[in-house]
Amino acid sequence: MGVISSAFANDITIDGTVVDGQTFTSQVSVKAHNVVIRNCQILMPPNSNNGWYGISNVYNDSNGQPRSTNLLIENCVVRGGTTGIYVQYATVKNCNIQEVGKDGMKVSTKGHCRILGNYVARLGIMPGSHADGIQLVGGTHVIIAGNTFDIPVSFADGNGYGSNACVMIHNQHMDVARIIIVNNYMNGGSYSVYLTVKDGSPWADPTYCRITNNVFTTDYRFGVLSWEPDPWIQINGNRWDDGTLMNTGQWDINTWDSWPNS
């Protein structure tokens, strides 16, 4: 296990590297396995001048195999970057991501990520940006749990930020399956959560997904959920931010499938 110091370049290429308590002002690129980045600050402009992402491990070899797996990013602060964090085969845990040009986080089409306990706010500084808390345009085996997506439309519209979705998932570039969205706080978005089919996509519709036990506010543009029905998508146990179970009215999303409403 090695430790990278501030004197090293931002490309991490040695398996088992541990980066702890460092500050970076340009993109951190991880091209090695079993890397840990913790207690770090990534401070960048909200555009691509110093790199497109704050942190990314989405690099593949000539055979299409990932150059980085089992990446852990925890307790980090990301300010800036066009997108804060872009990952595959990784865990992103307890990070604070704000003031980015477009999206807070992205997961690649290779998926296999755990996104746990992060705080995401103040997105979409770049004009015309999509501004999603987390975006996945194809991929499988992703857990999005215990995060706070704090992008209320009223604040975004009044202060020069964007708010397209807390969670944006569709099948533009790959099949979507086995996505768990649980115990998150969803504040904002045109729709707070999208789990949809991209027009013209040749890939399979989202399936084997769960949207359960999340908390939603009413500070959205159009609604809380846009989704494509599937017998293996489970939606239940979701509540409004006052604790009320979402079981009445237009956004009774807990009854939009055949699973028990509990």
MIDOSE-1310 file (N, C-alpha, C; in nm, 2 decimals, decimal comma, always signed):
residues 262
mgvi	+0,08/-0,12/+0,00/+0,00/+0,00/+0,00/+0,09/+0,12/+0,00; +0,07/+0,21/-0,10/+0,15/+0,33/-0,10/+0,06/+0,45/-0,07; +0,13/+0,56/-0,04/+0,06/+0,69/-0,02/+0,11/+0,79/-0,12; +0,02/+0,85/-0,19/+0,06/+0,96/-0,28/+0,07/+1,09/-0,21
ssaf	+0,17/+1,17/-0,24/+0,19/+1,30/-0,18/+0,15/+1,41/-0,28; +0,15/+1,53/-0,23/+0,11/+1,64/-0,31/+0,22/+1,67/-0,42; +0,33/+1,61/-0,41/+0,44/+1,63/-0,51/+0,42/+1,54/-0,63; +0,32/+1,44/-0,62/+0,30/+1,35/-0,73/+0,20/+1,41/-0,83
andi	+0,20/+1,35/-0,95/+0,10/+1,39/-1,05/-0,04/+1,34/-1,01; -0,14/+1,39/-1,08/-0,28/+1,35/-1,04/-0,32/+1,22/-1,10; -0,24/+1,16/-1,19/-0,26/+1,02/-1,24/-0,22/+0,92/-1,14; -0,31/+0,83/-1,10/-0,27/+0,73/-1,00/-0,27/+0,60/-1,08
tidg	-0,15/+0,53/-1,09/-0,13/+0,42/-1,17/-0,07/+0,30/-1,10; -0,06/+0,31/-0,96/+0,00/+0,20/-0,88/-0,11/+0,14/-0,80; -0,14/+0,00/-0,82/-0,24/-0,07/-0,74/-0,21/-0,05/-0,59; -0,33/-0,03/-0,52/-0,32/-0,02/-0,38/-0,28/+0,11/-0,32
tvvd	-0,27/+0,21/-0,41/-0,24/+0,35/-0,36/-0,34/+0,40/-0,27; -0,30/+0,46/-0,16/-0,39/+0,53/-0,06/-0,36/+0,68/-0,07; -0,46/+0,76/-0,09/-0,44/+0,91/-0,09/-0,53/+0,96/+0,02; -0,46/+1,03/+0,12/-0,53/+1,07/+0,24/-0,50/+1,21/+0,27
gqtf	-0,60/+1,30/+0,28/-0,58/+1,44/+0,33/-0,51/+1,53/+0,23; -0,52/+1,50/+0,10/-0,45/+1,59/+0,00/-0,55/+1,68/-0,06; -0,50/+1,79/-0,12/-0,58/+1,89/-0,19/-0,53/+1,89/-0,34; -0,62/+1,88/-0,43/-0,59/+1,88/-0,57/-0,67/+1,99/-0,64
tsqv	-0,61/+2,05/-0,74/-0,67/+2,16/-0,81/-0,69/+2,13/-0,96; -0,68/+2,00/-1,00/-0,71/+1,95/-1,13/-0,76/+1,81/-1,12; -0,81/+1,75/-1,23/-0,87/+1,62/-1,22/-0,78/+1,51/-1,17; -0,83/+1,43/-1,08/-0,76/+1,31/-1,03/-0,81/+1,19/-1,11
svka	-0,71/+1,13/-1,18/-0,74/+1,02/-1,27/-0,69/+0,89/-1,21; -0,77/+0,79/-1,19/-0,73/+0,67/-1,13/-0,73/+0,56/-1,23; -0,61/+0,50/-1,25/-0,59/+0,40/-1,35/-0,52/+0,28/-1,29; -0,57/+0,24/-1,17/-0,51/+0,13/-1,09/-0,62/+0,07/-1,01
hnvv	-0,59/-0,06/-0,96/-0,69/-0,13/-0,88/-0,67/-0,10/-0,73; -0,78/-0,12/-0,65/-0,78/-0,11/-0,51/-0,72/+0,02/-0,45; -0,75/+0,13/-0,52/-0,71/+0,26/-0,47/-0,81/+0,32/-0,37; -0,76/+0,39/-0,28/-0,84/+0,46/-0,18/-0,81/+0,61/-0,19
irnc	-0,91/+0,69/-0,20/-0,90/+0,84/-0,19/-0,99/+0,88/-0,08; -0,93/+0,93/+0,03/-1,02/+0,97/+0,14/-0,97/+1,10/+0,20; -1,06/+1,17/+0,26/-1,04/+1,30/+0,33/-0,96/+1,40/+0,24; -0,99/+1,40/+0,11/-0,93/+1,49/+0,02/-1,02/+1,60/-0,03
qilm	-0,96/+1,71/-0,08/-1,03/+1,82/-0,14/-0,99/+1,82/-0,29; -1,09/+1,83/-0,37/-1,07/+1,86/-0,51/-1,14/+1,99/-0,55; -1,05/+2,09/-0,57/-1,10/+2,23/-0,59/-1,07/+2,27/-0,73; -1,17/+2,29/-0,81/-1,15/+2,31/-0,96/-1,25/+2,42/-1,00
ppns	-1,22/+2,48/-1,12/-1,33/+2,56/-1,18/-1,44/+2,47/-1,23; -1,56/+2,53/-1,24/-1,68/+2,44/-1,28/-1,69/+2,42/-1,43; -1,57/+2,40/-1,50/-1,57/+2,37/-1,64/-1,45/+2,28/-1,67; -1,42/+2,26/-1,79/-1,31/+2,16/-1,83/-1,17/+2,22/-1,83
nngw	-1,15/+2,33/-1,78/-1,02/+2,39/-1,79/-0,91/+2,31/-1,72; -0,94/+2,25/-1,61/-0,85/+2,17/-1,53/-0,88/+2,02/-1,53; -0,96/+1,98/-1,63/-1,01/+1,84/-1,64/-1,16/+1,84/-1,63; -1,22/+1,74/-1,70/-1,36/+1,73/-1,70/-1,43/+1,69/-1,57
ygis	-1,36/+1,61/-1,50/-1,41/+1,55/-1,37/-1,32/+1,59/-1,25; -1,38/+1,59/-1,13/-1,30/+1,61/-1,02/-1,22/+1,48/-0,99; -1,29/+1,36/-0,99/-1,22/+1,23/-0,98/-1,29/+1,14/-1,08; -1,21/+1,06/-1,15/-1,26/+0,96/-1,24/-1,17/+0,84/-1,25
nvyn	-1,23/+0,72/-1,25/-1,16/+0,60/-1,28/-1,21/+0,52/-1,40; -1,28/+0,60/-1,49/-1,34/+0,53/-1,61/-1,24/+0,53/-1,72; -1,15/+0,43/-1,71/-1,05/+0,40/-1,81/-1,04/+0,26/-1,84; -1,04/+0,22/-1,97/-1,04/+0,08/-2,00/-0,92/+0,04/-2,09
dsng	-0,87/-0,08/-2,09/-0,76/-0,12/-2,17/-0,80/-0,15/-2,31; -0,71/-0,20/-2,39/-0,74/-0,23/-2,53/-0,84/-0,34/-2,55; -0,86/-0,42/-2,45/-0,96/-0,52/-2,46/-1,10/-0,48/-2,40; -1,11/-0,36/-2,36/-1,23/-0,31/-2,30/-1,25/-0,34/-2,15
qprs	-1,14/-0,39/-2,09/-1,14/-0,42/-1,95/-1,10/-0,30/-1,86; -1,17/-0,28/-1,75/-1,14/-0,17/-1,66/-1,00/-0,17/-1,61; -0,93/-0,05/-1,62/-0,80/-0,04/-1,56/-0,81/-0,01/-1,41; -0,93/+0,02/-1,36/-0,94/+0,05/-1,22/-1,07/-0,02/-1,17
tnll	-1,05/-0,11/-1,06/-1,17/-0,17/-1,00/-1,15/-0,15/-0,85; -1,26/-0,17/-0,77/-1,25/-0,16/-0,63/-1,19/-0,03/-0,58; -1,23/+0,08/-0,64/-1,19/+0,22/-0,60/-1,28/+0,26/-0,48; -1,23/+0,32/-0,38/-1,30/+0,37/-0,27/-1,27/+0,52/-0,26
ienc	-1,38/+0,61/-0,27/-1,37/+0,75/-0,25/-1,45/+0,78/-0,13; -1,39/+0,83/-0,03/-1,48/+0,86/+0,09/-1,43/+0,98/+0,16; -1,53/+1,05/+0,22/-1,51/+1,17/+0,30/-1,44/+1,28/+0,23; -1,46/+1,29/+0,10/-1,40/+1,39/+0,02/-1,49/+1,51/-0,01
vvrg	-1,43/+1,62/-0,04/-1,50/+1,74/-0,08/-1,46/+1,77/-0,22; -1,56/+1,78/-0,31/-1,54/+1,82/-0,45/-1,61/+1,95/-0,48; -1,54/+2,04/-0,52/-1,59/+2,17/-0,56/-1,54/+2,20/-0,71; -1,64/+2,20/-0,80/-1,60/+2,23/-0,94/-1,59/+2,10/-1,02
gttg	-1,53/+2,12/-1,14/-1,53/+2,02/-1,24/-1,66/+2,03/-1,32; -1,65/+1,98/-1,44/-1,78/+1,98/-1,52/-1,87/+1,88/-1,46; -1,82/+1,76/-1,42/-1,89/+1,67/-1,33/-1,80/+1,64/-1,22; -1,86/+1,63/-1,10/-1,78/+1,61/-0,98/-1,70/+1,48/-0,98
iyvq	-1,78/+1,36/-0,99/-1,72/+1,23/-0,98/-1,78/+1,14/-1,09; -1,69/+1,07/-1,16/-1,73/+0,97/-1,26/-1,66/+0,84/-1,24; -1,74/+0,73/-1,22/-1,68/+0,61/-1,17/-1,75/+0,48/-1,23; -1,68/+0,37/-1,22/-1,72/+0,24/-1,24/-1,65/+0,15/-1,15
yatv	-1,71/+0,04/-1,11/-1,65/-0,06/-1,01/-1,59/+0,02/-0,89; -1,68/+0,10/-0,83/-1,63/+0,18/-0,72/-1,73/+0,20/-0,61; -1,69/+0,25/-0,50/-1,77/+0,30/-0,39/-1,74/+0,45/-0,37; -1,85/+0,53/-0,37/-1,83/+0,67/-0,33/-1,92/+0,69/-0,21
kncn	-1,85/+0,73/-0,10/-1,91/+0,73/+0,03/-1,89/+0,86/+0,11; -2,00/+0,92/+0,16/-1,99/+1,03/+0,25/-1,91/+1,15/+0,19; -1,93/+1,18/+0,06/-1,86/+1,29/+0,00/-1,96/+1,41/-0,01; -1,90/+1,53/-0,02/-1,97/+1,65/-0,04/-1,94/+1,71/-0,17
iqev	-2,04/+1,72/-0,26/-2,02/+1,76/-0,40/-2,10/+1,88/-0,43; -2,04/+1,99/-0,46/-2,12/+2,11/-0,49/-2,04/+2,20/-0,59; -2,12/+2,30/-0,65/-2,06/+2,40/-0,74/-1,99/+2,34/-0,86; -2,06/+2,24/-0,92/-2,00/+2,18/-1,04/-2,07/+2,24/-1,16
gkdg	-2,01/+2,22/-1,28/-2,06/+2,27/-1,40/-2,19/+2,21/-1,45; -2,19/+2,08/-1,44/-2,31/+2,00/-1,49/-2,36/+1,91/-1,38; -2,32/+1,78/-1,38/-2,38/+1,68/-1,30/-2,29/+1,66/-1,17; -2,35/+1,62/-1,06/-2,28/+1,59/-0,94/-2,19/+1,47/-0,96
mkvs	-2,25/+1,35/-1,00/-2,18/+1,23/-1,02/-2,24/+1,16/-1,14; -2,15/+1,07/-1,20/-2,19/+0,98/-1,31/-2,14/+0,85/-1,28; -2,22/+0,74/-1,32/-2,17/+0,61/-1,32/-2,16/+0,56/-1,47; -2,05/+0,50/-1,50/-2,03/+0,45/-1,64/-2,13/+0,34/-1,68
tkgh	-2,13/+0,30/-1,80/-2,22/+0,19/-1,85/-2,17/+0,05/-1,79; -2,05/+0,05/-1,74/-2,00/-0,08/-1,67/-2,06/-0,09/-1,53; -2,11/+0,02/-1,48/-2,18/+0,01/-1,35/-2,10/-0,05/-1,23; -2,16/-0,14/-1,15/-2,10/-0,20/-1,04/-2,04/-0,10/-0,94
cril	-2,14/-0,01/-0,89/-2,10/+0,10/-0,80/-2,19/+0,10/-0,68; -2,14/+0,15/-0,57/-2,22/+0,18/-0,45/-2,20/+0,33/-0,42; -2,31/+0,40/-0,42/-2,31/+0,55/-0,40/-2,38/+0,57/-0,27; -2,31/+0,60/-0,16/-2,36/+0,59/-0,03/-2,34/+0,71/+0,06
gnyv	-2,45/+0,77/+0,11/-2,43/+0,88/+0,21/-2,37/+1,01/+0,17; -2,38/+1,04/+0,04/-2,32/+1,16/-0,01/-2,42/+1,28/-0,01; -2,36/+1,40/-0,01/-2,44/+1,52/-0,01/-2,41/+1,59/-0,14; -2,51/+1,62/-0,22/-2,50/+1,68/-0,35/-2,59/+1,80/-0,36
arlg	-2,53/+1,92/-0,40/-2,61/+2,04/-0,40/-2,54/+2,14/-0,50; -2,62/+2,24/-0,54/-2,57/+2,35/-0,62/-2,50/+2,31/-0,75; -2,58/+2,25/-0,84/-2,53/+2,20/-0,96/-2,56/+2,29/-1,08; -2,50/+2,25/-1,19/-2,54/+2,32/-1,32/-2,50/+2,46/-1,33
impg	-2,38/+2,50/-1,30/-2,33/+2,64/-1,31/-2,32/+2,67/-1,46; -2,28/+2,58/-1,54/-2,26/+2,60/-1,68/-2,39/+2,62/-1,75; -2,41/+2,72/-1,83/-2,54/+2,75/-1,90/-2,58/+2,63/-1,98; -2,71/+2,60/-1,97/-2,77/+2,49/-2,05/-2,73/+2,35/-2,00
shad	-2,67/+2,34/-1,88/-2,63/+2,21/-1,83/-2,75/+2,12/-1,79; -2,72/+1,99/-1,79/-2,83/+1,90/-1,75/-2,86/+1,90/-1,60; -2,75/+1,90/-1,52/-2,77/+1,92/-1,37/-2,84/+1,81/-1,31; -2,78/+1,69/-1,31/-2,84/+1,57/-1,24/-2,75/+1,55/-1,11
giql	-2,82/+1,51/-1,00/-2,74/+1,47/-0,89/-2,65/+1,35/-0,92; -2,71/+1,25/-0,98/-2,63/+1,13/-1,03/-2,70/+1,09/-1,16; -2,61/+1,06/-1,26/-2,66/+1,02/-1,39/-2,60/+0,88/-1,43; -2,69/+0,80/-1,48/-2,65/+0,67/-1,53/-2,73/+0,64/-1,67
vggt	-2,65/+0,63/-1,78/-2,72/+0,61/-1,91/-2,69/+0,47/-1,96; -2,71/+0,38/-1,87/-2,69/+0,24/-1,90/-2,59/+0,18/-1,80; -2,62/+0,05/-1,76/-2,54/-0,01/-1,67/-2,62/-0,09/-1,57; -2,55/-0,18/-1,49/-2,61/-0,27/-1,40/-2,54/-0,27/-1,26
hvii	-2,61/-0,32/-1,16/-2,55/-0,35/-1,03/-2,50/-0,22/-0,97; -2,59/-0,13/-0,94/-2,56/+0,00/-0,88/-2,66/+0,02/-0,76; -2,60/+0,05/-0,64/-2,68/+0,09/-0,52/-2,66/+0,24/-0,50; -2,77/+0,31/-0,49/-2,78/+0,45/-0,46/-2,85/+0,46/-0,32
agnt	-2,78/+0,48/-0,21/-2,85/+0,46/-0,08/-2,80/+0,57/+0,01; -2,90/+0,63/+0,09/-2,87/+0,72/+0,20/-2,81/+0,85/+0,16; -2,83/+0,89/+0,03/-2,77/+1,02/-0,01/-2,87/+1,13/+0,00; -2,82/+1,25/+0,01/-2,90/+1,37/+0,01/-2,88/+1,45/-0,12
fdip	-2,98/+1,46/-0,21/-2,98/+1,53/-0,33/-3,06/+1,66/-0,31; -2,98/+1,77/-0,28/-3,04/+1,89/-0,24/-3,04/+2,00/-0,35; -3,12/+1,98/-0,45/-3,12/+2,07/-0,57/-3,26/+2,13/-0,59; -3,32/+2,19/-0,49/-3,46/+2,24/-0,51/-3,47/+2,34/-0,63
vsfa	-3,58/+2,32/-0,70/-3,60/+2,40/-0,82/-3,61/+2,55/-0,79; -3,68/+2,58/-0,68/-3,70/+2,72/-0,64/-3,56/+2,79/-0,62; -3,47/+2,73/-0,55/-3,34/+2,78/-0,53/-3,26/+2,79/-0,66; -3,26/+2,68/-0,73/-3,18/+2,67/-0,86/-3,22/+2,78/-0,95
dgng	-3,35/+2,80/-0,97/-3,40/+2,90/-1,07/-3,37/+3,04/-1,03; -3,37/+3,06/-0,90/-3,35/+3,20/-0,85/-3,20/+3,24/-0,83; -3,11/+3,14/-0,84/-2,97/+3,17/-0,81/-2,87/+3,12/-0,91; -2,92/+3,09/-1,03/-2,82/+3,06/-1,14/-2,77/+2,92/-1,14
ygsn	-2,84/+2,83/-1,08/-2,80/+2,69/-1,08/-2,90/+2,61/-1,17; -2,87/+2,48/-1,19/-2,96/+2,39/-1,26/-3,02/+2,28/-1,17; -3,13/+2,23/-1,21/-3,19/+2,12/-1,13/-3,28/+2,04/-1,23; -3,21/+1,94/-1,29/-3,29/+1,85/-1,38/-3,34/+1,72/-1,32
acvm	-3,26/+1,66/-1,23/-3,30/+1,54/-1,16/-3,21/+1,51/-1,05; -3,27/+1,46/-0,94/-3,18/+1,40/-0,83/-3,11/+1,28/-0,88; -3,19/+1,19/-0,94/-3,14/+1,06/-1,00/-3,19/+1,05/-1,14; -3,10/+1,04/-1,24/-3,14/+1,03/-1,38/-3,08/+0,90/-1,43
ihnq	-3,17/+0,81/-1,47/-3,13/+0,68/-1,53/-3,21/+0,65/-1,65; -3,14/+0,62/-1,76/-3,21/+0,57/-1,88/-3,11/+0,48/-1,96; -3,16/+0,42/-2,07/-3,09/+0,32/-2,14/-3,03/+0,37/-2,27; -2,97/+0,48/-2,27/-2,92/+0,54/-2,39/-2,81/+0,46/-2,45
hmdv	-2,72/+0,41/-2,37/-2,59/+0,34/-2,42/-2,58/+0,20/-2,37; -2,67/+0,14/-2,29/-2,66/+0,01/-2,24/-2,79/-0,03/-2,17; -2,81/-0,16/-2,16/-2,92/-0,21/-2,07/-2,91/-0,15/-1,93; -3,02/-0,13/-1,87/-3,03/-0,09/-1,73/-3,10/-0,20/-1,65
arii	-3,03/-0,24/-1,55/-3,09/-0,35/-1,46/-3,02/-0,35/-1,33; -3,09/-0,40/-1,23/-3,04/-0,42/-1,09/-2,98/-0,29/-1,03; -3,07/-0,19/-1,03/-3,04/-0,06/-0,97/-3,13/-0,05/-0,84; -3,07/-0,02/-0,73/-3,14/+0,00/-0,60/-3,13/+0,14/-0,56
ivnn	-3,24/+0,21/-0,54/-3,25/+0,35/-0,50/-3,32/+0,35/-0,37; -3,26/+0,36/-0,26/-3,32/+0,34/-0,13/-3,27/+0,44/-0,02; -3,36/+0,49/+0,06/-3,33/+0,57/+0,17/-3,26/+0,70/+0,14; -3,29/+0,76/+0,02/-3,23/+0,88/-0,02/-3,33/+1,00/+0,01
ymng	-3,28/+1,12/+0,02/-3,36/+1,24/+0,03/-3,35/+1,31/-0,10; -3,47/+1,33/-0,16/-3,48/+1,38/-0,30/-3,55/+1,52/-0,30; -3,47/+1,62/-0,32/-3,52/+1,75/-0,31/-3,49/+1,82/-0,45; -3,59/+1,83/-0,54/-3,57/+1,90/-0,66/-3,58/+1,82/-0,79
gsys	-3,54/+1,88/-0,90/-3,55/+1,82/-1,03/-3,67/+1,85/-1,11; -3,66/+1,84/-1,24/-3,78/+1,85/-1,32/-3,87/+1,74/-1,28; -3,82/+1,61/-1,29/-3,87/+1,50/-1,21/-3,76/+1,47/-1,11; -3,79/+1,44/-0,99/-3,69/+1,41/-0,90/-3,61/+1,28/-0,94
vylt	-3,68/+1,18/-0,98/-3,62/+1,06/-1,03/-3,67/+1,02/-1,17; -3,58/+0,99/-1,26/-3,61/+0,93/-1,39/-3,56/+0,79/-1,40; -3,64/+0,70/-1,43/-3,60/+0,56/-1,46/-3,67/+0,52/-1,59; -3,62/+0,56/-1,70/-3,69/+0,57/-1,83/-3,62/+0,50/-1,94
vkdg	-3,69/+0,50/-2,06/-3,64/+0,45/-2,18/-3,60/+0,57/-2,27; -3,48/+0,57/-2,32/-3,44/+0,67/-2,42/-3,50/+0,65/-2,55; -3,56/+0,75/-2,61/-3,62/+0,74/-2,74/-3,52/+0,68/-2,84; -3,57/+0,58/-2,91/-3,48/+0,52/-3,01/-3,37/+0,42/-2,97
spwa	-3,37/+0,40/-2,83/-3,26/+0,32/-2,78/-3,28/+0,17/-2,82; -3,17/+0,11/-2,87/-3,18/-0,04/-2,90/-3,16/-0,13/-2,77; -3,14/-0,07/-2,66/-3,11/-0,14/-2,54/-3,23/-0,18/-2,46; -3,22/-0,28/-2,38/-3,34/-0,33/-2,30/-3,39/-0,22/-2,21
dpty	-3,52/-0,22/-2,19/-3,59/-0,13/-2,09/-3,53/-0,16/-1,95; -3,53/-0,06/-1,86/-3,49/-0,08/-1,72/-3,58/-0,19/-1,66; -3,51/-0,28/-1,58/-3,58/-0,39/-1,51/-3,50/-0,43/-1,39; -3,56/-0,51/-1,30/-3,50/-0,55/-1,18/-3,44/-0,43/-1,10
crit	-3,53/-0,33/-1,08/-3,49/-0,21/-1,01/-3,58/-0,19/-0,89; -3,53/-0,12/-0,79/-3,61/-0,08/-0,67/-3,60/+0,06/-0,64; -3,71/+0,13/-0,61/-3,72/+0,27/-0,56/-3,80/+0,26/-0,43; -3,73/+0,25/-0,32/-3,80/+0,22/-0,19/-3,75/+0,30/-0,08
nnvf	-3,84/+0,34/+0,01/-3,81/+0,41/+0,14/-3,73/+0,54/+0,12; -3,76/+0,61/+0,01/-3,70/+0,74/-0,01/-3,79/+0,85/+0,04; -3,73/+0,97/+0,06/-3,81/+1,09/+0,11/-3,81/+1,19/-0,01; -3,92/+1,24/-0,04/-3,94/+1,34/-0,15/-3,99/+1,47/-0,10
ttdy	-3,95/+1,58/-0,15/-4,01/+1,71/-0,13/-4,10/+1,75/-0,25; -4,17/+1,86/-0,24/-4,25/+1,91/-0,35/-4,18/+2,02/-0,43; -4,06/+2,04/-0,40/-3,99/+2,15/-0,47/-3,93/+2,10/-0,61; -4,01/+2,04/-0,69/-3,98/+1,99/-0,82/-4,05/+2,08/-0,93
rfgv	-4,01/+2,05/-1,05/-4,07/+2,13/-1,16/-4,20/+2,06/-1,21; -4,20/+1,93/-1,23/-4,31/+1,85/-1,29/-4,36/+1,74/-1,20; -4,27/+1,68/-1,12/-4,32/+1,57/-1,04/-4,21/+1,49/-0,98; -4,24/+1,39/-0,91/-4,14/+1,31/-0,83/-4,08/+1,20/-0,91
lswe	-4,15/+1,14/-1,01/-4,10/+1,02/-1,07/-4,15/+1,01/-1,21; -4,06/+0,98/-1,31/-4,09/+0,95/-1,44/-4,03/+0,81/-1,47; -4,11/+0,71/-1,50/-4,06/+0,57/-1,51/-4,14/+0,49/-1,62; -4,07/+0,38/-1,65/-4,13/+0,29/-1,75/-4,18/+0,16/-1,67
pdpw	-4,31/+0,13/-1,67/-4,35/+0,01/-1,60/-4,28/-0,12/-1,64; -4,25/-0,20/-1,54/-4,19/-0,33/-1,56/-4,23/-0,42/-1,45; -4,26/-0,54/-1,47/-4,30/-0,63/-1,36/-4,20/-0,65/-1,25; -4,07/-0,62/-1,28/-3,96/-0,64/-1,19/-3,90/-0,50/-1,14
iqin	-3,98/-0,40/-1,15/-3,95/-0,27/-1,08/-4,04/-0,26/-0,96; -3,98/-0,24/-0,84/-4,05/-0,23/-0,72/-4,04/-0,09/-0,67; -4,16/-0,03/-0,64/-4,17/+0,10/-0,59/-4,26/+0,10/-0,46; -4,20/+0,12/-0,34/-4,28/+0,12/-0,22/-4,21/+0,18/-0,11
gnrw	-4,29/+0,22/+0,00/-4,24/+0,27/+0,12/-4,18/+0,41/+0,11; -4,21/+0,48/+0,00/-4,16/+0,62/-0,02/-4,25/+0,72/+0,06; -4,19/+0,83/+0,11/-4,27/+0,92/+0,19/-4,24/+1,07/+0,15; -4,33/+1,16/+0,18/-4,30/+1,30/+0,17/-4,22/+1,34/+0,28
ddgt	-4,16/+1,46/+0,27/-4,07/+1,51/+0,38/-4,13/+1,54/+0,51; -4,27/+1,54/+0,52/-4,33/+1,55/+0,65/-4,36/+1,42/+0,71; -4,31/+1,31/+0,65/-4,33/+1,18/+0,70/-4,45/+1,10/+0,65; -4,53/+1,17/+0,57/-4,65/+1,11/+0,52/-4,62/+1,01/+0,41
lmnt	-4,68/+0,89/+0,42/-4,66/+0,79/+0,32/-4,72/+0,83/+0,19; -4,65/+0,81/+0,08/-4,71/+0,86/-0,05/-4,81/+0,76/-0,10; -4,93/+0,77/-0,05/-5,03/+0,67/-0,08/-5,17/+0,74/-0,12; -5,16/+0,87/-0,16/-5,28/+0,94/-0,21/-5,24/+1,03/-0,32
gqwd	-5,34/+1,07/-0,40/-5,32/+1,18/-0,49/-5,24/+1,14/-0,61; -5,20/+1,24/-0,69/-5,12/+1,21/-0,82/-4,99/+1,14/-0,80; -4,93/+1,16/-0,69/-4,79/+1,11/-0,67/-4,80/+0,99/-0,57; -4,90/+0,91/-0,58/-4,91/+0,79/-0,50/-4,82/+0,68/-0,57
intw	-4,69/+0,71/-0,57/-4,60/+0,62/-0,65/-4,59/+0,48/-0,59; -4,63/+0,47/-0,47/-4,61/+0,34/-0,40/-4,71/+0,23/-0,46; -4,81/+0,28/-0,54/-4,91/+0,19/-0,60/-4,89/+0,17/-0,75; -4,77/+0,22/-0,80/-4,75/+0,22/-0,95/-4,69/+0,08/-0,99
dswp	-4,69/-0,01/-0,90/-4,64/-0,15/-0,94/-4,73/-0,25/-0,86; -4,70/-0,37/-0,87/-4,78/-0,48/-0,81/-4,72/-0,52/-0,67; -4,62/-0,45/-0,62/-4,56/-0,49/-0,50/-4,64/-0,44/-0,38; -4,63/-0,50/-0,26/-4,70/-0,45/-0,14/-4,66/-0,30/-0,11
ns	-4,76/-0,22/-0,08/-4,74/-0,08/-0,04/-4,71/-0,07/+0,10; -4,58/-0,11/+0,13/-4,54/-0,10/+0,27/-4,39/-0,09/+0,28
